[in-house]
Amino acid sequence: MPVPGPGYSITVRVDAPPSASAAGDLTTAVGKVGGVLTAFDVVGSDADAIVVDITANVASADHAEDITTALNALPGVQVRKVSDRTFLMHLGGKLEVSPKVALKNRDDLSRAYTPGVARVCQAIAANPEDARRLTIKRNTVAVVSDGSAVLGLGNIGPGAALPVMEGKAALFKKFADVDAWPVCLDTQDTEEIIRTVRALAPVYAGINLEDIAAPRCFEIEARLRDQLDIPVFHDDQHGTAIVVMAALRNALRVVEKDIENCRVVVSGVGAAGSAIIRLLLRRNPADVVAVDIDGIVHTGRNNMDPNLRWVAEHTNADGMTGSLHEALAGADVFIGVSAPNLFGAEQVATMNDDPVVFALANPDPEIDPIEAQQHAAVVATGRSDYPNQINNVLAFPGVFRGLLDAHARDIDDEMLLAAANAVADVVDDRLNASFIVPSVFDNAVAPAVAEAVKSAAMQATGDKEAK
Ligand SMILES: NC(=O)c1ccc[n+]([C@@H]2O[C@H](COP(=O)([O-])OP(=O)(O)OC[C@H]3O[C@@H](n4cnc5c(N)ncnc54)[C@H](O)[C@@H]3O)[C@@H](O)[C@H]2O)c1
């Protein structure tokens, strides 16, 4: 059931009588139908009427309609227009290109463009590595999507994916001063995506793959990593895995358990689940039991794709079979990146003492967090309206800042784990069951992640050169 929030905020412009009670009547009418009033501005006035902009958070289009109807029903009040503030924010897009150099006179032109620029081109032709020093490549990342798995909206295509990719680019800039650019491709063919990204790579110092459906995303990422000399990172996989690992480290501190003694159930073996499992295994948990739509993943299953087979071969040491509910019995940790409403408090009660439950399916988690709290010691979700939000913004800006600063050519698990530790460490002594990850607006996060990733990337380069 959606609740009013800033993601759906409307401004209603009304004509109202200039009476002393007008403001109270208008705000009461909005409140009575459940709108959350956030602003009230008188934008015009004369002897007969006032013009008021009323801004409110609503839950849905129907709810917005209820508010308009309630305002129109007031004596002497007439709604002039209703604006959706989210759409207003997206008008004309959310990004622009702006030059970093002054172009005030002929001399400036001769240096920024021809003829002066030719010498810079020649320098790069002679030494291609100079592109990182002398062009936007130094600080630019491509946010590449084919629009096949956008948010929870599914395969809506590249044009419809663009607002998300623009938003992602805006977050890169805001949190880590990375110049990211959306690249939405009008193809969902694996070979064509790989070929296209290869062809556009010279401009970029990193590739952030985004909202590309599993299992295609695994092959695209692996082959691009193989073919390109810049890091390739699929945020839906590794951004999620980093923040989950950070949250898990701190959750286990809260319940005073060692990962080596924990059995972890991971529900969902798609983009997010697979990456979480791979990183989790690097921490040597007692066991990981993966569950997907067909139940517990085990080596006896038929028709597994290479990703699922890898997971089957590296998890479930006891060869469990059955359902998620069976997997949960006796488990220490549940990590869900799968589907809504898969279990209830009674299944949490079957877990080991002080269980940790991360129910991250969006927008509706695997278990209602309030229900989970009945038996779980720590609960996290992907939602911003509950404590402990697992949000990839904690990871990807700092990860790319660190990679760019290190001039990294690739990315490995050590860098992902370094990023996870950095996110976890920011919490420090503020740790408690409702604060296992820092706020996304904590200014310490991105620099800490960047530093950790840079140092791990430089270490990896040094190790390679030493060989
Ligand atoms: N930060 C976050 O909170 C965060 C990050 C990434 C993904 N997610 C959420 O996790 C979910 C999965 O994302 P994804 O990109 O990995 O999707 P995906 O489509 O790649 O994978 C989904 C997986 O869930 C499994 N699944 C589906 N129904 C199931 C069921 N009833 N029981 C058990 N498993 C089931 C599928 O078999 C598949 O393995 C989405 O809801 C997404 O919004 C949250």
The ligand as an SDF file (V2000), in Angstrom:
LIG
                    3D

 44 48  0  0  0  0  0  0  0  0999 V2000
   19.9090   -1.9260   -2.4490 N   0  0  0  0  0  0  0  0  0  0  0  0
   18.8720   -2.7010   -2.5460 C   0  0  0  0  0  0  0  0  0  0  0  0
   18.0450   -2.6790   -1.7000 O   0  0  0  0  0  0  0  0  0  0  0  0
   18.7290   -3.6110   -3.7260 C   0  0  0  0  0  0  0  0  0  0  0  0
   19.7870   -3.7660   -4.6320 C   0  0  0  0  0  0  0  0  0  0  0  0
   19.6270   -4.6610   -5.7030 C   0  0  0  0  0  0  0  0  0  0  0  0
   18.4390   -5.3580   -5.8600 C   0  0  0  0  0  0  0  0  0  0  0  0
   17.4150   -5.1490   -4.9710 N   0  0  0  0  0  0  0  0  0  0  0  0
   16.1380   -5.8440   -5.1470 C   0  0  0  0  0  0  0  0  0  0  0  0
   16.3610   -7.2360   -5.2120 O   0  0  0  0  0  0  0  0  0  0  0  0
   15.4520   -7.8520   -6.1050 C   0  0  0  0  0  0  0  0  0  0  0  0
   16.2090   -8.6670   -7.1490 C   0  0  0  0  0  0  0  0  0  0  0  0
   17.0100   -7.8140   -7.9560 O   0  0  0  0  0  0  0  0  0  0  0  0
   17.9270   -8.4390   -9.1280 P   0  0  0  0  0  0  0  0  0  0  0  0
   18.4040   -7.2990   -9.9280 O   0  0  0  0  0  0  0  0  0  0  0  0
   18.9180   -9.3880   -8.5790 O   0  0  0  0  0  0  0  0  0  0  0  0
   16.8020   -9.2410   -9.9600 O   0  0  0  0  0  0  0  0  0  0  0  0
   16.9710  -10.5050  -10.9140 P   0  0  0  0  0  0  0  0  0  0  0  0
   15.7340  -10.5530  -11.7490 O   0  0  0  0  0  0  0  0  0  0  0  0
   18.2950  -10.5070  -11.5720 O   0  0  0  0  0  0  0  0  0  0  0  0
   16.9160  -11.7680   -9.9160 O   0  0  0  0  0  0  0  0  0  0  0  0
   15.7800  -12.1250   -9.1850 C   0  0  0  0  0  0  0  0  0  0  0  0
   16.0550  -13.4390   -8.4750 C   0  0  0  0  0  0  0  0  0  0  0  0
   14.9890  -13.6670   -7.5530 O   0  0  0  0  0  0  0  0  0  0  0  0
   14.5380  -14.9950   -7.6790 C   0  0  0  0  0  0  0  0  0  0  0  0
   13.1360  -15.0920   -7.2840 N   0  0  0  0  0  0  0  0  0  0  0  0
   12.0560  -14.5850   -7.9140 C   0  0  0  0  0  0  0  0  0  0  0  0
   10.9400  -14.9490   -7.2520 N   0  0  0  0  0  0  0  0  0  0  0  0
   11.3440  -15.6770   -6.1820 C   0  0  0  0  0  0  0  0  0  0  0  0
   10.6890  -16.3520   -5.1500 C   0  0  0  0  0  0  0  0  0  0  0  0
    9.3550  -16.3350   -5.0710 N   0  0  0  0  0  0  0  0  0  0  0  0
   11.4290  -17.0050   -4.2110 N   0  0  0  0  0  0  0  0  0  0  0  0
   12.7890  -17.0100   -4.2770 C   0  0  0  0  0  0  0  0  0  0  0  0
   13.4660  -16.4110   -5.2610 N   0  0  0  0  0  0  0  0  0  0  0  0
   12.7560  -15.7680   -6.2030 C   0  0  0  0  0  0  0  0  0  0  0  0
   14.7400  -15.3320   -9.1510 C   0  0  0  0  0  0  0  0  0  0  0  0
   14.7720  -16.7340   -9.3380 O   0  0  0  0  0  0  0  0  0  0  0  0
   16.0880  -14.6520   -9.4010 C   0  0  0  0  0  0  0  0  0  0  0  0
   17.1270  -15.5320   -8.9970 O   0  0  0  0  0  0  0  0  0  0  0  0
   14.6050   -6.7030   -6.6870 C   0  0  0  0  0  0  0  0  0  0  0  0
   13.4400   -6.5790   -5.9330 O   0  0  0  0  0  0  0  0  0  0  0  0
   15.4820   -5.4930   -6.4750 C   0  0  0  0  0  0  0  0  0  0  0  0
   14.7410   -4.3170   -6.3730 O   0  0  0  0  0  0  0  0  0  0  0  0
   17.5450   -4.3090   -3.9170 C   0  0  0  0  0  0  0  0  0  0  0  0
  1  2  1  0
  2  3  2  0
  2  4  1  0
  4  5  1  0
  4 44  2  0
  5  6  2  0
  6  7  1  0
  7  8  2  0
  8  9  1  0
  8 44  1  0
  9 10  1  0
  9 42  1  0
 10 11  1  0
 11 12  1  0
 11 40  1  0
 12 13  1  0
 13 14  1  0
 14 15  2  0
 14 16  1  0
 14 17  1  0
 17 18  1  0
 18 19  2  0
 18 20  1  0
 18 21  1  0
 21 22  1  0
 22 23  1  0
 23 24  1  0
 23 38  1  0
 24 25  1  0
 25 26  1  0
 25 36  1  0
 26 27  1  0
 26 35  1  0
 27 28  2  0
 28 29  1  0
 29 30  1  0
 29 35  2  0
 30 31  1  0
 30 32  2  0
 32 33  1  0
 33 34  2  0
 34 35  1  0
 36 37  1  0
 36 38  1  0
 38 39  1  0
 40 41  1  0
 40 42  1  0
 42 43  1  0
M  CHG  2   8   1  16  -1
M  END
$$$$
